[in-house]
Amino acid sequence: MVSRLLKAWGIRVQAAQYLGRRILEAEKSQSRTAALIDLLIVVAVLVIVKQSVLQYSVVYAGPASTFTAMAVATFLLYRRGYSWADLGLKWPESWWHTLGLALLIFIAFLGTVVIFQALAELFFENIGASGRFDFVRGNLGAYLLVMALVWTHGSFFEELLFRAFIITKSEGALGGTRIASIAAVVLAAIFFGYRHYYYQGMHGAIVTGGIGLVFGLIYLKIGRQNILPLVIVHGVANTIAQTNRFLS
């Protein structure tokens, strides 16, 4: 009698364990599918809006797509029960620590630019920004407008979208393993480079893709806790570039 009861209990335990594994597998599959859907939606918005606006404006196509994608991504996060804070947008515990990290990242940024520019120049001509921002030269009003875009579209939004959102969702879609994390960083970097191809050519796509690769790896290391150092470096780099244009 006892042996039969133990056997029956063992069968029940095995059945419960099997059912538990199936439920976890189903939840994991649903999570991966949800991450893939969110990723594809935001990438589609980034591409479609930019290509649509490009017919009318080279200057504002990028900002239009990131502003739109930010609204969509924010809704998708909220719908899943998350916020940007879960992806690293948090008020820092110490601004000195944040600024110190930003300084180190800026040094890494400069090194990345030097290396990938040298690599890109072996194969492609450096066409700069193809005159996209020539209207900024000596024009204070245009410079201030571009500065507003630099510190919204060109720093906060690009870091949140191309590092936090795309990397996180790509990781989830690929299974959440360490290999998935690296693959997510590479995919996000390629897409980031592609985003700059339309006015910087292949040379610029390689350089910005390299920057995206390094920034993505940094995001994996520290960005989930606080993405602000990456935002600051991105904004400072763009500010320097646009200020140089303004001052001719």
C-alpha positions in Angstrom: 0.0 0.0 0.0 2.8 2.4 1.0 4.8 1.6 -2.1 1.7 2.2 -4.3 1.1 5.6 -2.6 4.7 6.6 -3.0 4.6 5.6 -6.6 1.4 7.5 -7.2 2.9 10.5 -5.4 6.0 10.3 -7.5 3.9 10.3 -10.7 2.0 13.4 -9.5 5.3 15.2 -8.7 6.7 14.3 -12.1 3.5 15.5 -13.8 3.6 18.7 -11.8 7.2 19.3 -12.7 6.6 18.6 -16.4 3.6 21.0 -16.3 5.7 23.6 -14.6 8.4 23.3 -17.3 5.8 23.6 -20.0 4.3 26.7 -18.5 7.8 28.3 -18.1 8.6 27.4 -21.7 5.3 28.9 -22.9 5.9 32.1 -20.8 9.4 32.4 -22.2 8.2 31.9 -25.7 5.5 34.5 -25.2 8.1 36.9 -23.8 10.4 36.4 -26.7 7.5 36.9 -29.2 6.4 40.1 -27.3 10.0 41.5 -27.4 10.3 40.7 -31.1 6.9 42.4 -31.9 7.9 45.5 -29.9 11.3 45.6 -31.6 9.9 45.3 -35.1 7.3 48.0 -34.5 9.8 50.6 -33.3 12.3 49.8 -36.0 9.5 50.0 -38.6 8.5 53.4 -37.2 12.1 54.7 -37.3 12.6 53.6 -41.0 9.2 54.5 -42.4 8.9 57.9 -40.8 12.4 58.9 -41.8 12.1 57.7 -45.4 8.7 59.5 -45.6 10.0 62.8 -44.3 13.2 62.6 -46.4 11.2 63.5 -49.4 10.6 66.9 -47.9 13.5 67.6 -45.5 17.0 66.0 -45.0 17.5 68.0 -41.8 14.4 67.0 -40.0 13.9 63.4 -41.2 15.9 61.9 -38.4 14.4 64.0 -35.6 10.9 63.3 -36.9 11.5 59.6 -36.8 13.0 59.5 -33.3 10.3 61.7 -31.8 7.7 59.4 -33.3 9.5 56.3 -32.3 10.0 57.6 -28.7 6.2 58.0 -28.4 5.5 54.5 -29.7 8.3 52.9 -27.6 7.0 54.7 -24.5 3.5 53.3 -25.1 4.9 49.8 -25.7 6.9 49.8 -22.5 3.9 51.1 -20.5 1.7 48.4 -22.1 4.1 45.7 -20.9 4.2 47.2 -17.4 7.6 48.9 -17.7 9.1 52.4 -18.0 12.3 54.0 -19.3 13.6 53.8 -15.7 13.7 50.0 -16.1 16.0 50.5 -19.1 18.4 52.9 -17.3 16.9 56.4 -17.4 17.2 57.2 -13.7 18.2 60.2 -11.6 21.8 59.5 -10.6 22.7 58.9 -6.9 25.8 61.0 -7.5 26.3 63.5 -10.3 30.1 63.5 -9.7 30.1 59.7 -10.3 28.0 60.2 -13.4 30.2 62.9 -14.8 33.3 60.8 -14.1 31.9 57.9 -16.1 30.9 60.3 -18.8 34.5 61.6 -19.0 35.9 58.0 -19.3 33.3 57.2 -22.0 34.2 60.4 -23.9 37.8 59.2 -24.0 36.6 55.9 -25.3 34.5 57.7 -27.8 37.5 59.7 -29.2 39.5 56.5 -29.5 36.7 54.7 -31.3 36.3 57.6 -33.8 40.0 57.6 -34.5 40.1 53.8 -35.1 37.0 53.5 -37.2 37.8 56.6 -39.2 41.1 55.1 -40.1 39.4 51.8 -41.0 36.7 53.5 -43.1 39.2 55.7 -45.0 40.9 52.6 -46.3 37.8 51.9 -48.5 35.5 54.9 -48.6 35.6 58.6 -49.1 34.8 60.8 -46.1 32.0 63.1 -47.3 31.3 64.5 -43.9 27.7 65.5 -43.4 27.1 66.3 -47.1 26.1 69.8 -46.3 23.2 68.8 -44.2 24.0 71.3 -41.5 25.6 74.1 -43.6 22.7 76.4 -42.7 24.0 76.5 -39.1 27.2 78.4 -40.1 27.1 81.9 -38.6 23.3 81.6 -38.0 22.5 82.0 -34.3 18.8 81.1 -34.7 19.6 77.9 -36.7 22.4 77.0 -34.2 20.0 77.3 -31.2 17.4 75.2 -33.0 19.9 72.5 -33.8 21.1 72.6 -30.1 17.6 71.9 -29.0 17.5 68.9 -31.4 21.0 67.8 -30.2 19.8 67.5 -26.6 16.6 65.8 -27.4 16.7 63.8 -30.6 20.5 63.6 -30.9 21.3 62.5 -27.3 18.4 61.4 -25.1 16.2 59.9 -27.8 19.0 58.1 -29.8 20.5 56.6 -26.6 17.2 55.5 -25.3 16.1 54.0 -28.6 19.3 52.6 -30.1 20.9 51.5 -26.9 18.2 50.9 -24.2 15.2 49.9 -26.2 16.6 48.1 -29.3 19.3 46.2 -27.4 16.9 45.2 -24.6 14.2 44.0 -27.0 16.7 42.3 -29.2 18.1 40.4 -26.2 14.6 39.3 -25.2 13.8 38.2 -28.7 17.0 36.2 -29.0 16.6 34.4 -25.7 18.3 36.6 -23.1 21.6 34.8 -23.0 25.0 36.3 -23.0 25.4 35.5 -26.6 22.1 37.1 -27.3 23.3 40.3 -25.5 26.4 40.5 -27.8 24.3 39.8 -30.9 21.8 42.5 -29.8 24.6 45.1 -29.5 26.0 44.2 -32.9 22.5 44.4 -34.5 21.8 47.7 -32.9 25.2 49.1 -34.0 24.6 48.1 -37.6 21.2 49.7 -37.5 22.7 52.9 -35.9 25.3 53.0 -38.7 22.6 52.5 -41.4 20.7 55.5 -39.8 23.5 57.8 -40.7 24.2 56.4 -44.2 21.8 58.7 -46.0 23.9 61.8 -45.4 27.3 60.5 -44.3 27.8 57.7 -46.8 29.4 54.4 -46.1 32.4 56.1 -44.4 30.1 57.7 -41.9 28.0 54.6 -41.5 31.1 52.6 -40.5 32.2 55.3 -38.0 28.8 55.7 -36.4 28.3 52.0 -36.4 31.6 51.6 -34.5 30.5 54.2 -32.0 27.2 52.4 -31.6 29.1 49.1 -31.0 31.2 50.6 -28.2 28.3 52.5 -26.7 26.2 49.3 -26.8 28.9 47.3 -24.9 29.1 50.2 -22.4 25.3 50.0 -22.1 25.5 46.3 -21.2 28.1 47.1 -18.5 26.7 50.2 -16.9 23.8 51.6 -18.9 21.1 49.5 -17.4 21.9 51.1 -14.0 22.2 54.6 -15.4 22.2 55.5 -19.1 22.9 59.3 -18.4 26.7 59.1 -18.9 26.1 57.8 -22.5 23.5 60.5 -23.1 25.9 63.2 -21.8 28.7 62.0 -24.0 26.5 61.8 -27.1 25.1 65.3 -26.5 28.6 66.8 -25.8 30.0 65.2 -29.0 27.2 66.6 -31.1 27.4 70.0 -29.4 31.1 70.3 -30.3 30.4 69.3 -33.9 27.6 71.8 -34.3 29.5 74.6 -32.5 32.4 74.1 -34.8 30.0 74.5 -37.8 28.4 77.6 -36.3 31.8 79.2 -35.8 32.9 78.1 -39.3 
